[in-house]
Amino acid sequence: MAFVLRKDGSQDSVEAFTESWRRYREYLASVADKLPDSARDFALADWHHDFTDHRAPHDAWVESILIFETATGERQEKRQTHIKVRLLGAYHDGHIEFEYANVQRYSIISNYPEHGDWGFDEIRLSDNGDVLHEIEIGGATWIIECEDIRYVWLPKG
């Protein structure tokens, strides 16, 4: 269940969004001890949804998406999928990098050839207890279910 994503109608009014935001923060508090440290730190960071903070992904632009597999085992038969995303920060004074470890499922659905600006995103727990990151970016929706999310802010300079 999404809380603050546009598709759920939470953007229809200031009051609706405020209530959705309150429910989302309550949800995060209720699952915080079940999230891996890195995903929890990103989800609960005060700056995460503060659009004036240069570290926030809101309005950042996609520079690259890399989906790759690592392999172990005698025949390289034990595979894990990972995703790396690099964004140009909204203020163009740094980059944001996400690494999604041990991806269980992902979906990137877009109706446009470009990705556009990062809109809203939510961190939730999947039914399997994995981290679920749902992102509205331009005309696209990304859903990534993984073991953990690593976020890095790289200021220019």
Stockholm file with secondary structure:
# STOCKHOLM 1.0

chainA/1-157         MAFVLRKDGSQDSVEAFTESWRRYREYLASVADKLPDSARDFALADWHHDFTDHRAPHDAWVESILIFETATGERQEKRQTHIKVRLLGAYHDGHIEFEYANVQRYSIISNYPEHGDWGFDEIRLSDNGDVLHEIEIGGATWIIECEDIRYVWLPKG
#=GR chainA/1-157 SS CCSSCGGGTTTSSHHHHHHHHHHHHHHHHHHGGGSCHHHHHHHHCTTTTCTTSTTCCTTCEEEEEEEEEEEESTTSCEEEEEEEEEEECTTSSEEEEEEEEEECEEEEEESSSSCCBEEEEEEEECTTSCEEEEEEETTEEEEEEESEEEEEEEECC
#=GC SS_cons         CCSSCGGGTTTSSHHHHHHHHHHHHHHHHHHGGGSCHHHHHHHHCTTTTCTTSTTCCTTCEEEEEEEEEEEESTTSCEEEEEEEEEEECTTSSEEEEEEEEEECEEEEEESSSSCCBEEEEEEEECTTSCEEEEEEETTEEEEEEESEEEEEEEECC
//
